[in-house]
């Protein structure tokens, strides 16, 4: 019976301590929005790109072509291209961003 009382008192102390920490954290966060109990570095590091890592990609497109839009996912970029500059996108070109290689060209019939 004494062990059970000890466990209950111990758990009560933990609850009171955690409640005090929560209130303290709320007060500190109200004063300083950047406050954090844990100083873990969750920021994204800016990656520098050297000249050796850059790649030039030259697409063989007709002179009056227009890029209507781009989408990125999983290291690939899809470009919607209007090759004649008149009636909207009629080709989708998929490029691997890391290598600069053109993976596929998809023609769209109007």
C-alpha positions as CSV (number, residue, x, y, z in Angstrom):
1,X,0.0,0.0,0.0
2,X,2.9,2.4,0.7
3,X,4.3,1.7,-2.7
4,X,1.0,2.6,-4.4
5,X,0.9,5.9,-2.4
6,X,4.5,6.6,-3.4
7,X,3.7,6.1,-7.1
8,X,0.6,8.3,-6.9
9,X,2.6,11.1,-5.2
10,X,5.4,10.8,-7.7
11,X,3.0,11.0,-10.7
12,X,1.3,14.0,-9.1
13,X,4.7,15.8,-8.8
14,X,5.4,15.0,-12.4
15,X,2.0,16.4,-13.5
16,X,2.5,19.6,-11.5
17,X,6.1,20.0,-12.8
18,X,5.0,19.6,-16.4
19,X,2.1,22.1,-15.9
20,X,4.5,24.6,-14.6
21,X,6.8,24.1,-17.6
22,X,3.8,24.5,-20.0
23,X,2.8,27.8,-18.4
24,X,6.4,29.0,-18.4
25,X,6.7,28.1,-22.1
26,X,3.5,29.9,-22.9
27,X,4.6,33.1,-21.1
28,X,8.0,33.0,-22.8
29,X,6.4,32.3,-26.3
30,X,4.1,35.3,-25.8
31,X,7.2,37.5,-25.0
32,X,9.4,36.1,-27.8
33,X,7.8,34.1,-30.7
34,X,11.2,32.5,-31.4
35,X,11.5,31.0,-28.0
36,X,12.1,27.3,-27.8
37,X,12.8,24.9,-24.9
38,X,15.1,22.9,-27.1
39,X,17.7,24.7,-29.1
40,X,17.7,22.1,-31.9
41,X,18.7,23.6,-35.3
42,X,15.6,23.0,-37.4
43,X,16.4,25.6,-40.0
44,X,17.1,24.6,-43.5
45,X,20.8,25.2,-44.4
46,X,21.3,27.2,-47.5
47,X,23.2,25.1,-50.0
48,X,25.9,26.8,-52.0
49,X,26.3,25.7,-55.6
50,X,29.8,25.9,-57.1
51,X,30.5,26.4,-60.8
52,X,31.4,22.8,-61.2
53,X,28.0,21.7,-59.9
54,X,26.0,23.9,-62.3
55,X,24.8,22.5,-65.6
56,X,23.5,24.3,-68.7
57,X,20.6,22.7,-70.4
58,X,19.9,23.8,-73.9
59,X,16.5,22.7,-75.3
60,X,15.9,22.4,-79.0
61,X,12.8,24.6,-79.3
62,X,11.5,26.5,-82.3
63,X,12.1,30.3,-82.3
64,X,8.6,31.5,-81.3
65,X,8.2,29.0,-78.5
66,X,6.8,30.0,-75.1
67,X,7.1,28.2,-71.8
68,X,3.6,28.2,-70.4
69,X,4.5,26.8,-67.0
70,X,6.7,24.5,-65.0
71,X,6.2,22.0,-62.2
72,X,8.8,20.3,-60.0
73,X,8.6,16.9,-58.2
74,X,11.1,14.2,-57.2
75,X,14.1,15.9,-58.8
76,X,12.3,16.3,-62.1
77,X,10.9,19.4,-63.8
78,X,8.0,19.3,-66.3
79,X,7.7,22.2,-68.7
80,X,4.6,23.0,-70.6
81,X,5.7,24.5,-73.9
82,X,3.8,26.3,-76.7
83,X,6.0,25.5,-79.7
84,X,4.3,27.8,-82.2
85,X,3.5,30.6,-79.8
86,X,-0.2,30.7,-80.8
87,X,-2.6,28.1,-79.4
88,X,-1.3,27.2,-75.9
89,X,0.9,24.4,-74.6
90,X,1.2,21.5,-77.1
91,X,4.3,19.8,-75.6
92,X,5.4,18.7,-72.2
93,X,9.2,18.3,-71.6
94,X,10.4,16.4,-68.6
95,X,14.0,17.2,-67.4
96,X,16.0,15.5,-64.7
97,X,17.1,18.5,-62.5
98,X,20.3,16.9,-61.2
99,X,21.8,15.8,-64.5
100,X,20.1,18.2,-66.9
101,X,19.0,15.3,-69.1
102,X,15.8,15.6,-71.1
103,X,13.9,12.5,-70.0
104,X,10.9,12.7,-72.3
105,X,8.9,14.9,-74.6
106,X,5.1,14.4,-74.7
107,X,3.1,15.9,-77.6
108,X,-0.4,17.1,-76.9
109,X,-3.0,17.1,-79.7
110,X,-5.5,20.1,-79.5
